[in-house]
Amino acid sequence: MPRALLNLRPGDGLRAIALGAALALAGAAAPARAATVQVTVDVPQGKTKSVRLRRLPKGAIVAVQIRTNRKLRIAFVSAIELKSKKPEALFRGAVNRGITFRVTIPKSSDYYLVLDNRRGTKPVKTRATIKAEKGSAAPKAPAPDEKKPKGRLNETRAAPVLRAPHVHATRA
């Protein structure tokens, strides 16, 4: 990762996420296949803040770990969806202390991590660690001789809505 991204001034964190992800995933830097960036965001009461991840390619895998000091609603949504009347997030949930989730990018675009404190009565300090790495454009199909497991699967219920099969989440 370029050294300039490690020496940030206050307020530069949001741009670092966008720049770091774009450099690593677009191949503009060294032949890096992954980028990890940490950003600290103070979300005032009654407000939202967002972190933009620029030009994520189709098939990229984005892992997000969020730690907060209070309850906060979060969403991971594409810029394309934000323009629609009813945007659908790739991931949506609530976090009280911490959460970790992972998504596979279905379509090349800019994406936003939205931190929503509109229902909050106090400011929320948030630290997000975002790791983006190149993945295959299409998920691998299971081998034909693999058998499906019988019985119930063990599930982690991290958010009220986990519609897409490409989303994985766990509570911290």
C-alpha positions as CSV (number, residue, x, y, z in Angstrom):
1,M,0.0,0.0,0.0
2,P,1.4,3.5,-0.8
3,R,3.0,5.1,2.2
4,A,0.9,8.2,1.8
5,L,-2.2,6.3,2.8
6,L,-0.7,5.4,6.1
7,N,0.0,9.0,7.1
8,L,-3.5,10.5,7.3
9,R,-4.6,13.8,8.7
10,P,-8.0,14.1,10.4
11,G,-10.8,14.0,7.8
12,D,-8.7,12.0,5.3
13,G,-9.9,8.6,6.3
14,L,-12.9,8.5,4.0
15,R,-10.8,9.3,1.0
16,A,-8.2,6.8,2.0
17,I,-10.7,4.0,1.8
18,A,-11.7,5.0,-1.7
19,L,-8.2,5.5,-2.9
20,G,-6.8,2.4,-1.3
21,A,-9.4,0.1,-2.7
22,A,-9.2,1.7,-6.1
23,L,-5.5,1.4,-6.3
24,A,-5.3,-2.2,-5.2
25,L,-8.3,-3.5,-7.1
26,A,-7.9,-1.6,-10.3
27,G,-4.2,-2.6,-10.5
28,A,-2.9,1.0,-10.5
29,A,-0.4,0.2,-7.8
30,A,1.9,-2.8,-7.5
31,P,0.3,-6.1,-8.5
32,A,-1.5,-6.2,-5.1
33,R,-4.6,-8.4,-4.9
34,A,-5.9,-7.0,-1.7
35,A,-6.1,-3.7,0.3
36,T,-6.9,-3.2,4.0
37,V,-7.9,0.2,5.4
38,Q,-9.0,1.3,8.8
39,V,-11.2,4.4,9.2
40,T,-12.6,6.1,12.3
41,V,-15.8,7.9,11.9
42,D,-17.8,10.0,14.5
43,V,-21.5,9.8,13.5
44,P,-23.4,12.7,15.1
45,Q,-26.8,12.0,16.7
46,G,-29.6,12.2,14.1
47,K,-27.2,12.0,11.1
48,T,-25.7,9.5,8.7
49,K,-22.1,9.2,7.4
50,S,-20.9,7.1,4.5
51,V,-17.6,5.7,3.3
52,R,-17.2,5.3,-0.5
53,L,-15.4,2.4,-2.0
54,R,-14.6,3.4,-5.6
55,R,-14.6,1.1,-8.6
56,L,-15.0,-2.3,-7.0
57,P,-14.8,-4.9,-9.7
58,K,-17.4,-7.7,-10.1
59,G,-16.5,-10.7,-8.0
60,A,-14.4,-8.8,-5.5
61,I,-14.7,-9.9,-1.9
62,V,-15.1,-7.2,0.7
63,A,-14.8,-8.0,4.4
64,V,-16.0,-5.3,6.8
65,Q,-15.4,-5.3,10.6
66,I,-17.1,-2.5,12.6
67,R,-16.7,-1.6,16.2
68,T,-18.9,1.0,17.9
69,N,-19.4,2.4,21.4
70,R,-23.2,2.6,20.9
71,K,-26.0,1.2,18.7
72,L,-25.9,2.1,15.0
73,R,-27.6,0.9,11.8
74,I,-25.4,0.0,8.9
75,A,-25.8,-0.8,5.2
76,F,-23.5,-1.8,2.3
77,V,-25.1,-0.6,-0.9
78,S,-24.0,0.1,-4.5
79,A,-24.0,3.6,-6.0
80,I,-26.3,2.3,-8.7
81,E,-28.9,1.1,-6.1
82,L,-28.7,4.5,-4.3
83,K,-30.1,6.2,-7.4
84,S,-33.2,4.0,-7.4
85,K,-36.4,4.9,-5.6
86,K,-36.2,1.8,-3.3
87,P,-32.5,0.9,-3.0
88,E,-31.7,-2.6,-1.9
89,A,-28.5,-3.1,0.2
90,L,-26.2,-6.0,-0.2
91,F,-26.0,-6.0,3.6
92,R,-28.2,-4.3,6.2
93,G,-28.0,-4.6,9.9
94,A,-27.7,-3.1,13.3
95,V,-24.6,-3.1,15.5
96,N,-24.4,-2.5,19.2
97,R,-20.7,-3.1,19.9
98,G,-19.3,-4.9,16.8
99,I,-20.1,-6.9,13.7
100,T,-18.2,-8.5,10.9
101,F,-19.6,-9.3,7.5
102,R,-18.4,-10.2,4.0
103,V,-20.0,-9.6,0.6
104,T,-19.1,-10.6,-2.9
105,I,-19.6,-7.7,-5.3
106,P,-22.2,-8.6,-7.9
107,K,-21.6,-5.7,-10.3
108,S,-18.7,-3.4,-11.0
109,S,-19.5,0.0,-9.4
110,D,-18.8,2.3,-6.5
111,Y,-20.1,1.1,-3.2
112,Y,-21.0,2.8,0.1
113,L,-20.8,1.7,3.7
114,V,-23.6,3.7,5.3
115,L,-23.4,4.4,9.0
116,D,-26.9,5.5,10.2
117,N,-27.4,7.2,13.6
118,R,-30.7,9.0,12.7
119,R,-32.5,7.2,15.6
120,G,-29.6,7.8,18.0
121,T,-29.7,10.3,20.9
122,K,-25.9,10.5,21.3
123,P,-23.0,10.6,18.9
124,V,-21.4,7.2,18.0
125,K,-17.7,6.6,17.6
126,T,-17.1,4.0,14.9
127,R,-14.0,2.2,13.7
128,A,-14.3,0.2,10.4
129,T,-11.7,-2.1,9.0
130,I,-12.4,-2.8,5.3
131,K,-10.5,-5.4,3.4
132,A,-11.1,-5.8,-0.4
133,E,-9.6,-8.5,-2.5
134,K,-10.0,-9.7,-6.0
135,G,-12.2,-12.7,-6.4
136,S,-13.4,-14.7,-9.3
137,A,-16.0,-13.0,-11.5
138,A,-18.3,-16.0,-11.0
139,P,-18.6,-18.2,-7.9
140,K,-17.3,-21.7,-8.4
141,A,-19.9,-24.4,-8.8
142,P,-19.7,-27.3,-6.5
143,A,-18.2,-30.5,-7.8
144,P,-20.9,-32.9,-9.3
145,D,-20.1,-35.7,-6.8
146,E,-20.5,-33.5,-3.7
147,K,-23.5,-34.4,-1.6
148,K,-25.6,-31.8,0.1
149,P,-25.6,-32.0,3.9
150,K,-28.6,-33.5,5.5
151,G,-30.5,-31.9,8.3
152,R,-30.5,-28.3,9.5
153,L,-27.6,-25.9,8.8
154,N,-26.0,-23.9,11.6
155,E,-26.9,-20.2,11.0
156,T,-25.7,-17.0,12.3
157,R,-28.4,-14.4,12.4
158,A,-26.5,-11.1,12.1
159,A,-29.1,-8.9,10.6
160,P,-32.9,-8.8,10.0
161,V,-32.4,-8.9,6.2
162,L,-29.8,-11.2,4.6
163,R,-31.4,-11.8,1.2
164,A,-28.5,-12.5,-1.0
165,P,-26.5,-15.8,-0.9
166,H,-23.3,-13.9,-1.3
167,V,-23.4,-12.3,2.1
168,H,-21.8,-13.7,5.2
169,A,-22.1,-12.1,8.7
170,T,-21.2,-12.8,12.3
171,R,-21.6,-10.8,15.4
172,A,-18.5,-9.8,17.4
